[in-house]
Amino acid sequence: MKPTGTPVPPEGPILPPEPDAAARPGRAVPAAGAAAAGKPPPVSIDDYEAMARERLPRSAFDYYAGGSGEEWTLRENREAFHRWVLRPRVLVDVSDRDMSTTVLGTSVAFPILVAPTAMQRMAEREGELATARACADAGTVMVLSTIASATIEEVAAAAPEAPRWFQLYVHRDRGLTQDLVERAVAAGYSGLVLTVDTPVLGIRDRDSRNRFASPPGVGLSNVGARFLPEVEPGDSGLAAYVRTMQDPSVTWEDVEWLRSLCDLPLVLKGVLTAEDAAIAAEVEVDGIAVSNHGGRQLDGTIAALDALPEVVDASGPCEVYLDGGVRRGSDVLKALALGANAVMVGRPVLWGLAAGGEDGVRRVLRLLAQDLDVAMAIAGCRTIGDISADLVRPAPR
């Protein structure tokens, strides 16, 4: 398919709000990892989420935390990890361990990538720039969202030597879509992640109830939208944007069109069935992210971890990543044992960002990496290559 329309460049960087603009009146912003008001410092992702809930306005927290419909799939993404148990091996020398691996040919310090999440400047003034620097320090890949609150170029400049991928939504204006891809290539991004599960936006009751709109200074920087407008009761600004701007007619033919725009490795994010994984392998995409959009699209959809085995079996030479519900190192271990090459985490990074900015993201990634390291050691795995299918089995019922 050939691009149509005129490329629409962004209007320029969106100036972030002042540091306390998103804070609730009278609340001090806690430092990441620090005790506040007599509380112990955070030691888990759940602790960081609780800090973020206190720190963020309700509309922003609900946007990040919420799912679609009754949020059954959102909960299932976590519950699915409880349906598998680990089978650790003992008397293995694990005194020297190595969590490093590669994704699409890029070396990473551990198999935990940062998923694309929108409008991170709602969580903290520097938003995606802080996340990019923290990912660079941690030695992992950040995936930048099309609807980020910092531009493709700003994020590249924040961590110029770090590996990064760009997540793409196909817009009705194919010229704009092509422009986004070309900008990512020019800015040194090394992978393209096409989200394929959003022909329309899922109904998100929290956002509709809150009449979600972006706060001052936070918009969709890459597409020139300086803010999401206020909408009528029962609607959300993001839903209105998706209805008017994003293309619900995208098909497998468009995957071929995107291939013609650049030579970047291509990942499809949002695949949940063996049937679609087989087609993805047939059209020779490079990677598949098994994802239900964090439970934010079609409520009642299979949990990402439950879908992982069938996708792995049908994926051929494609790398496979698990996106959804990861909160502990043992979750990562289970996903890798079920065939994933790596996992992606989104909300945990947002909670770290809200709790303590760049340092909060750094601490969250360090927490997940340390948890994985301990889990591997106790399970008898010295390297990522030692993690195999016989490490897990369905939980007894």
C-alpha positions, 0 to 999 in steps of 0.5 A: 500500500502506498502512503497517502496524504501529506506528512505532518511533522510535530509542532516541536517539543512540548514543554513539560509542566513545572516539577510540582504541577502534577502533584497533589496540593500539599504533598511532597514528592518522595525520593525513590527508595526513601521512606516517607512519613515513617513508612519503610522504603519500597522493596517490591513493585507493589510498594512502588505502585502504592507510592505512585497512587499517592503521588499521582492525580487520580485521572493519571493513575487510573489511566496508567493502572486501568484496564478495559471493561470489568478489568478481568483480563487485567487481573488475569495477566497476574493470575496466570503466573499463579497457574504455573509452578517452578521445579528447581534443581539442586546441587548446581554450582551457581556461584557465577551467574550471568543474566545477559542475553540478546534481543534482535541481535542487541546485547542486554544485561538481562531479559527485561525490556521496557514496554512502550507506555504513553505520556510519561510526563504525566508521571514525572516532569522529564517523563520518557527522557528519564526512562531512557537514561535509566534504561541506558544505565541498566543496559536494556532496551526502551521501546518508545511509544508513538503517543509519547510526551517526548519526541523521537529525537529528544529521547534519542538525545537523552541516551544517544548510545543506548539501544532503543526501539520505536513503537508504531500506531498506523494512522489514517494519514499514511504520510504521517505514519511514514514520517514517524518511521523515517524519523525513528530511523534517522534518530538511530532507533534499532527496531520497529514495534508495530502494535496490532491489537488496536483497530479501535480503542478498548472501552476503559471505564476509568478513563470515561468516568474521569473524562480523561484529558492530558494535563497542561504541558503533556501531549502527544509530542510525536504527532503534533498534538499538544494536548488531549482535549476535554470531552463530553461526559462518558468519553475520554480524550485519548479515545477521541484521538484514536477514533479520528486519527488511527487507522482501523483498516490495517491488515497484513498487507500493511506489514509488507508496506512498513517493511518497504519503508525501512530495514529495521527489524520488525516486531508485532505487538499484540499477537495472542494466537497460534494462527496469527503467530504462524502468519507473522512467521510466514511474512518474516517479521523478526519478533512477536510480543505476546500481549493483550495491551496490558488488559486495556483492549478487549476484556475477556481476552486470554492472559498473555502468559496463557497465550505464550506457549501456543504462540511460541510453538507457531512462531518459527524463527521469530523471537518471542517476548511476553508483555503483561503481568510481570512483577517479580523475577520468578515471573520472568523465569516462568516466561522464559521457561515457557519459551519467551526470549525476554519480557516487557514491563510497562506499569512497573516503570511508570510506578518507579517514574512517579515515585522518584523520576529517573532514579525511581525507574533505575531502582525498579529495573534493578529490583527486577534484575536482582529478583531474577538473579536470585530466582535463577540461582535457587532454581539452579540456572547459571545463565539464561541458556540454562532456563528450559521447559522442564523448569515449569509445570502447571500448578496442582489444582 
